[in-house]
Amino acid sequence: MFQPTSLFIALRYLRSRRRHRFTGFVSLVSLLGIALGVAALVIVLSVMNGFEREVTRHVLGMTAHALLAPANGQLHDWPALRRQALTVPGVAGVAPYVRGSGMLSRRGEVRGVVVEGIDPTLERETTDIDRYLPAAVLDRLVAGSRRVLMGKELAAELGVTVGDHLTMMVPNWDAEGRARPPRYERLEVAGLFHVGMHQYDAKLVLMALDDAAAVFHLDAAVSGLRVRFDDAATAPLGARRLAAGLEPRLGVVDWTQYHRNFFIALESQKRIMFVILVLIIAVAAFNVAANMIMVVTEKVRDIAILRTLGATRRSILGLFLLQGALIGLSGAVLGALFGAWGARESEAVARFIERTLGVDLINADVYFIDYLPADLHLVDVLEVGGAALLLAVLATLYPAWRAARVEPAQAVHYE
């Protein structure tokens, strides 16, 4: 069906001759339409991939692969449970933590925060906290110091810096669970961190483990244990092993579960965007079909001559399918190149748009991060390019079929 002669003629038909400039213009518009759709889809998929990668990296940077905690929020025999958990295959580290909530205030500024008590030495075994806090700063969290570490965003909102003091109000309950007047703790800011995620930079406060236990009246107990596995991808399996080997009263939740809704929503958005942007390519494919119908109408005499010279219906069909495929392939390649460039420069383009229009494209309150990441996958480029090529060929089927049905005698008589 596809022969060198067919390729030569198809390329010749794609060139805009003087008396067929409008047809050539429509061909160019069709090609650019496919290129635009491919580029948009490549850029969007790359940004979605980058967003998922960065959120996962930041989440796992400050969060362990799994959390082990009792239903009542108080784990008293945690040293023994920690030793037991470390014997489970695949477990790389286990660290205790205390979690509570409070209100920080300074000079009229008040912010609600999540307070976490950690052991700096053990915490390094379960998270990548050293990536955001130097060891010298993290080691300032010593028992009895009432020192805290907080995100730079939270510090800016409260107007504090390292060395300043502030007040934290924490809820207070009696032994029977009845509310009592809140308690106030005077704290010293010992260091600041920047993770790049709003939920940490504007909401999280770190304290020494013993200090947090005292603030929240846990005495020698902790809220639970953080667990790190050899590989984050094995966290679901590792969590099941932990749950099977430990006491039933303890719940084990891996990171894919406590961030499950977010990643499901992200994947759904990616699929929806793919479908929407493929429709742009489909519209361009309709332009290809309209263009090919015009070409067939203009080339009726040429088709008749080819048939007279011995060309079969099959070869005529292949000729026009090849022409449509060339338009689709050219548009796909051009769009892939532009899309790859756009994905690479997505952050710079986003900042330019923000400065020009005075808008905030990436809201950290909503998207967890404050920049536009991109992660270009070759498989995405090939899938998008293949879809564009397929749509272009499918759009050419009817015009090519019409061309193959041209009868030489009738065509010459028509001319």
C-alpha positions as CSV (number, residue, x, y, z in Angstrom):
1,M,0.0,0.0,0.0
2,F,2.8,2.4,0.9
3,Q,5.5,2.7,-1.8
4,P,8.3,5.2,-2.5
5,T,6.1,6.6,-5.3
6,S,3.2,7.2,-2.9
7,L,5.6,9.0,-0.5
8,F,6.9,11.2,-3.2
9,I,3.4,12.1,-4.5
10,A,2.1,12.7,-0.9
11,L,5.0,15.1,-0.1
12,R,4.3,16.9,-3.4
13,Y,0.6,17.3,-2.6
14,L,1.5,18.7,0.8
15,R,3.4,21.6,-0.9
16,S,1.3,24.6,-1.5
17,R,1.3,25.4,-5.2
18,R,0.4,28.8,-6.6
19,R,-3.2,27.9,-7.5
20,H,-3.8,25.8,-4.4
21,R,-2.6,28.2,-1.7
22,F,-5.8,27.9,0.3
23,T,-5.5,24.2,0.5
24,G,-1.9,24.5,1.6
25,F,-2.9,27.1,4.2
26,V,-5.6,24.7,5.6
27,S,-2.9,21.9,5.7
28,L,-0.6,24.2,7.7
29,V,-3.5,25.1,10.1
30,S,-4.3,21.4,10.6
31,L,-0.6,20.7,11.3
32,L,-0.3,23.6,13.8
33,G,-3.6,22.5,15.5
34,I,-2.2,19.0,16.1
35,A,1.1,20.5,17.3
36,L,-0.7,22.8,19.7
37,G,-2.8,20.0,21.2
38,V,0.2,17.7,21.6
39,A,2.3,20.5,23.2
40,A,-0.4,21.4,25.6
41,L,-1.0,17.8,26.6
42,V,2.8,17.1,27.1
43,I,3.1,20.2,29.3
44,V,0.1,19.4,31.4
45,L,1.1,15.8,31.9
46,S,4.7,16.8,32.8
47,V,3.4,19.3,35.3
48,M,1.1,16.8,36.9
49,N,3.9,14.2,37.0
50,G,6.2,16.8,38.6
51,F,3.6,17.9,41.1
52,E,3.1,14.3,42.2
53,R,6.8,13.7,42.4
54,E,7.4,16.9,44.5
55,V,4.5,16.3,46.8
56,T,5.6,12.7,47.4
57,R,9.2,13.8,48.0
58,H,8.2,16.5,50.5
59,V,5.6,14.3,52.2
60,L,8.2,11.5,52.7
61,G,10.8,14.1,53.7
62,M,8.9,15.1,56.9
63,T,6.7,12.1,57.3
64,A,7.6,8.5,58.1
65,H,6.5,5.6,55.8
66,A,4.0,4.4,58.5
67,L,2.5,5.5,61.8
68,L,1.8,3.1,64.6
69,A,-0.6,4.4,67.3
70,P,-3.2,3.2,69.8
71,A,-6.8,4.3,69.5
72,N,-6.6,6.3,72.8
73,G,-3.6,8.3,71.6
74,Q,-1.3,7.2,74.5
75,L,1.4,4.6,74.0
76,H,3.0,3.8,77.4
77,D,5.2,0.8,76.7
78,W,6.7,2.3,73.5
79,P,10.4,1.3,74.1
80,A,9.5,-2.4,74.1
81,L,7.2,-1.9,71.1
82,R,10.0,0.0,69.3
83,R,12.4,-2.9,69.8
84,Q,9.8,-5.4,68.6
85,A,9.0,-3.4,65.5
86,L,12.7,-3.2,64.6
87,T,12.7,-7.0,64.3
88,V,10.2,-7.0,61.5
89,P,11.8,-7.6,58.1
90,G,12.1,-4.4,56.0
91,V,11.9,-2.0,58.9
92,A,14.8,0.5,58.8
93,G,14.0,2.7,61.7
94,V,11.4,3.4,64.4
95,A,11.0,6.7,66.4
96,P,8.5,7.9,69.0
97,Y,6.5,11.1,68.6
98,V,4.0,13.2,70.5
99,R,1.3,15.1,68.6
100,G,-1.1,17.8,69.8
101,S,-2.5,21.1,68.8
102,G,-2.2,24.6,70.2
103,M,-2.5,28.4,69.5
104,L,0.7,30.4,69.2
105,S,0.5,34.1,69.9
106,R,2.8,37.1,69.9
107,R,1.9,40.8,69.9
108,G,-1.7,40.2,68.9
109,E,-0.9,37.7,66.1
110,V,-2.5,34.3,66.8
111,R,-2.1,31.1,64.7
112,G,-3.3,27.6,65.2
113,V,-0.6,25.0,64.9
114,V,0.2,21.3,65.1
115,V,2.8,20.5,67.7
116,E,5.0,17.5,67.4
117,G,7.4,16.2,70.0
118,I,10.4,14.3,68.6
119,D,13.7,12.7,69.6
120,P,16.2,14.4,67.2
121,T,18.5,11.3,67.2
122,L,15.7,8.7,66.5
123,E,13.8,11.1,64.2
124,R,16.7,11.0,61.7
125,E,16.1,7.2,61.4
126,T,12.6,7.6,60.2
127,T,12.4,10.9,58.2
128,D,14.7,13.1,56.0
129,I,14.4,15.9,58.5
130,D,18.2,16.6,58.1
131,R,17.4,17.8,54.6
132,Y,15.5,20.8,56.0
133,L,17.2,21.3,59.4
134,P,21.0,21.2,60.0
135,A,22.0,18.8,62.8
136,A,23.2,21.7,65.0
137,V,19.8,23.3,64.8
138,L,17.8,20.1,65.4
139,D,20.0,19.2,68.4
140,R,18.8,22.4,70.1
141,L,15.6,20.5,71.0
142,V,16.7,19.2,74.4
143,A,14.4,18.2,77.3
144,G,13.4,21.0,79.6
145,S,14.5,23.8,77.2
146,R,11.0,24.6,76.0
147,R,12.6,25.4,72.6
148,V,10.7,25.0,69.3
149,L,11.5,24.8,65.6
150,M,8.9,26.2,63.2
151,G,8.4,26.9,59.5
152,K,9.7,30.2,58.1
153,E,6.2,31.0,56.8
154,L,4.7,30.6,60.3
155,A,7.5,32.7,61.8
156,A,6.9,35.5,59.3
157,E,3.1,35.5,60.1
158,L,3.9,35.8,63.8
159,G,6.8,38.2,63.3
160,V,9.3,36.1,65.1
161,T,12.9,35.0,64.4
162,V,15.5,32.8,66.1
163,G,15.9,33.8,69.8
164,D,12.5,35.3,70.2
165,H,9.9,34.1,72.7
166,L,6.2,33.5,72.3
167,T,3.2,32.0,74.1
168,M,1.4,28.8,73.2
169,M,-2.1,28.2,74.5
170,V,-3.0,24.5,74.8
171,P,-6.4,22.9,75.7
172,N,-6.7,21.5,79.2
173,W,-8.9,18.6,80.4
174,D,-9.4,17.0,83.7
175,A,-9.2,13.2,84.4
176,E,-12.9,12.8,83.5
177,G,-12.5,14.5,80.1
178,R,-14.1,17.8,81.1
179,A,-12.7,21.0,79.7
180,R,-10.8,23.3,82.0
181,P,-9.3,26.7,81.4
182,P,-6.5,26.5,78.9
183,R,-2.8,26.5,79.9
184,Y,-0.1,28.8,78.6
185,E,3.5,27.8,77.8
186,R,6.3,30.2,77.2
187,L,8.5,29.0,74.3
188,E,11.7,30.1,72.6
189,V,12.2,29.9,68.9
190,A,15.4,27.9,68.3
191,G,15.4,27.5,64.5
192,L,13.4,27.9,61.3
193,F,12.9,25.5,58.4
194,H,11.5,25.6,54.9
195,V,10.0,22.4,53.4
196,G,8.1,24.0,50.5
197,M,4.7,22.6,51.6
198,H,2.2,24.9,53.3
199,Q,1.0,22.3,55.8
200,Y,4.6,22.2,57.3
201,D,5.9,25.7,56.7
202,A,2.8,27.4,58.2
203,K,1.3,24.9,60.5
204,L,4.0,22.7,62.1
205,V,5.9,23.3,65.3
206,L,8.6,20.9,66.6
207,M,9.5,20.4,70.3
208,A,11.7,18.0,72.3
209,L,9.8,14.7,72.9
210,D,9.8,15.1,76.7
211,D,8.7,18.7,76.6
212,A,5.8,17.9,74.3
213,A,4.8,15.0,76.5
214,A,4.8,17.3,79.5
215,V,2.8,20.0,77.7
216,F,0.1,17.6,76.7
217,H,0.1,15.6,80.0
218,L,1.3,12.3,78.6
219,D,3.9,11.8,81.3
220,A,6.1,9.0,80.0
221,A,3.8,8.0,77.2
222,V,3.9,9.1,73.5
223,S,1.3,9.4,70.9
224,G,2.7,6.7,68.7
225,L,5.7,5.5,66.7
226,R,7.0,6.5,63.3
227,V,8.2,3.7,61.1
228,R,10.6,3.8,58.1
229,F,11.0,0.9,55.7
230,D,13.9,0.1,53.4
231,D,11.8,1.2,50.4
232,A,8.8,3.6,50.5
233,A,7.1,1.5,47.8
234,T,7.0,-1.4,50.2
235,A,5.2,0.6,52.9
236,P,1.8,-1.0,52.4
237,L,3.2,-4.5,52.6
238,G,5.4,-3.6,55.6
239,A,2.5,-2.0,57.4
240,R,0.5,-5.2,57.1
241,R,3.5,-7.2,58.5
242,L,3.7,-4.8,61.4
243,A,-0.1,-5.1,62.1
244,A,0.1,-8.9,62.0
245,G,3.1,-9.0,64.4
246,L,2.0,-6.4,67.0
247,E,-0.9,-6.1,69.4
248,P,-4.4,-5.8,68.0
249,R,-5.0,-2.5,70.0
250,L,-2.4,-0.8,67.8
251,G,-3.3,0.7,64.5
252,V,-0.8,0.8,61.6
253,V,-1.4,3.3,58.8
254,D,1.1,3.7,55.9
255,W,1.8,6.9,54.0
256,T,-0.3,5.9,51.0
257,Q,-3.4,5.6,53.2
258,Y,-3.1,8.9,55.1
259,H,-2.5,10.7,51.9
260,R,-4.7,8.4,49.8
261,N,-7.5,10.9,48.9
262,F,-5.0,13.5,47.7
263,F,-3.2,11.1,45.3
264,I,-6.5,9.6,44.1
265,A,-7.7,13.2,43.3
266,L,-4.4,13.9,41.6
267,E,-4.6,10.8,39.4
268,S,-8.3,11.6,38.5
269,Q,-7.3,15.2,37.5
270,K,-4.6,13.8,35.3
271,R,-7.0,11.5,33.5
272,I,-9.6,14.2,33.0
273,M,-7.0,16.7,31.7
274,F,-5.8,14.0,29.2
275,V,-9.3,13.5,27.9
276,I,-10.0,17.2,27.6
277,L,-6.8,18.0,25.8
278,V,-7.1,15.0,23.5
279,L,-10.3,16.6,22.3
280,I,-8.2,19.6,21.1
281,I,-6.2,17.2,19.0
282,A,-9.5,15.6,17.8
283,V,-10.7,19.0,16.6
284,A,-7.4,19.4,14.7
285,A,-8.0,16.0,13.2
286,F,-11.3,17.2,11.8
287,N,-9.4,20.0,10.1
288,V,-7.2,17.3,8.6
289,A,-10.3,15.5,7.3
290,A,-11.7,18.7,5.7
291,N,-8.3,19.5,4.2
292,M,-8.0,16.0,2.7
293,I,-11.5,16.2,1.2
294,M,-10.5,19.5,-0.5
295,V,-7.3,17.9,-1.8
296,V,-9.2,14.9,-3.2
297,T,-11.6,17.2,-4.9
298,E,-8.8,19.2,-6.5
299,K,-6.8,16.2,-7.5
300,V,-9.6,14.2,-9.2
301,R,-7.8,14.6,-12.6
302,D,-4.5,13.5,-11.1
303,I,-6.1,10.5,-9.5
304,A,-7.6,9.5,-12.8
305,I,-4.2,9.8,-14.6
306,L,-2.6,7.6,-11.9
307,R,-5.4,5.0,-12.3
308,T,-4.9,5.1,-16.0
309,L,-1.1,4.5,-15.6
310,G,-1.9,1.4,-13.5
311,A,-2.3,2.6,-10.0
312,T,-4.7,0.4,-8.0
313,R,-7.4,1.5,-5.6
314,R,-5.2,0.2,-2.8
315,S,-2.3,2.3,-3.8
316,I,-4.5,5.4,-4.1
317,L,-5.9,4.7,-0.7
318,G,-2.4,4.4,0.7
319,L,-1.3,7.6,-1.0
320,F,-3.9,9.8,0.8
321,L,-3.6,7.9,4.1
322,L,0.1,8.6,3.9
323,Q,-0.5,12.3,3.3
324,G,-2.7,12.5,6.4
325,A,-0.2,10.5,8.4
326,L,2.6,12.9,7.4
327,I,0.5,15.9,8.6
328,G,-0.2,14.0,11.9
329,L,3.5,13.0,12.3
330,S,4.8,16.5,11.6
331,G,2.3,18.0,14.1
332,A,3.2,15.4,16.7
333,V,6.9,15.9,16.4
334,L,6.6,19.7,16.4
335,G,4.2,19.6,19.4
336,A,6.4,17.2,21.3
337,L,9.5,19.4,20.8
338,F,7.6,22.5,21.9
339,G,5.9,20.6,24.8
340,A,9.3,19.4,26.0
341,W,10.6,23.0,26.0
342,G,7.5,24.2,27.7
343,A,7.8,21.5,30.4
344,R,11.4,22.4,31.0
345,E,10.7,26.2,31.3
346,S,7.3,25.8,33.0
347,E,8.4,27.4,36.3
348,A,9.9,30.4,34.5
349,V,6.8,30.8,32.3
350,A,4.5,30.6,35.4
351,R,6.5,33.3,37.2
352,F,6.4,35.5,34.1
353,I,2.6,35.1,33.9
354,E,2.3,35.9,37.6
355,R,4.3,39.1,37.3
356,T,2.6,40.2,34.1
357,L,-1.0,39.5,35.2
358,G,-0.5,40.1,38.9
359,V,-2.1,36.7,39.8
360,D,-1.0,33.9,42.0
361,L,-1.0,30.7,39.9
362,I,0.3,28.4,42.6
363,N,-1.4,28.8,45.9
364,A,0.4,26.9,48.6
365,D,-2.7,26.7,50.7
366,V,-4.4,24.6,48.0
367,Y,-1.5,22.8,46.2
368,F,0.9,22.2,49.2
369,I,3.8,23.6,47.2
370,D,4.6,27.2,46.1
371,Y,6.2,26.5,42.7
372,L,5.4,24.8,39.4
373,P,7.3,21.5,39.0
374,A,7.6,19.5,35.8
375,D,8.7,15.9,35.2
376,L,8.8,15.0,31.5
377,H,8.3,11.2,30.9
378,L,9.2,9.8,27.5
379,V,6.3,7.3,27.7
380,D,3.9,10.3,28.0
381,V,5.4,12.0,24.9
382,L,5.2,8.7,22.9
383,E,1.6,8.1,24.0
384,V,0.4,11.6,23.1
385,G,2.3,11.6,19.8
386,G,0.9,8.2,18.9
387,A,-2.6,9.3,19.8
388,A,-2.2,12.4,17.6
389,L,-0.9,10.3,14.7
390,L,-3.7,7.8,15.1
391,L,-6.4,10.5,15.1
392,A,-4.9,12.1,12.0
393,V,-4.9,8.7,10.1
394,L,-8.5,8.0,11.2
395,A,-9.6,11.4,10.0
396,T,-8.0,10.7,6.6
397,L,-9.9,7.4,6.1
398,Y,-13.0,8.8,4.5
399,P,-11.2,11.2,2.1
400,A,-8.8,8.4,1.1
401,W,-11.7,6.0,0.5
402,R,-13.4,8.6,-1.7
403,A,-10.1,9.0,-3.7
404,A,-9.8,5.3,-4.2
405,R,-13.3,5.1,-5.6
406,V,-12.6,7.6,-8.4
407,E,-13.2,6.0,-11.9
408,P,-10.7,7.2,-14.5
409,A,-13.3,7.6,-17.3
410,Q,-15.8,9.6,-15.2
411,A,-13.0,11.8,-13.8
412,V,-11.7,12.6,-17.3
413,H,-15.2,13.3,-18.5
414,Y,-15.8,15.5,-15.5
415,E,-12.7,17.5,-16.3
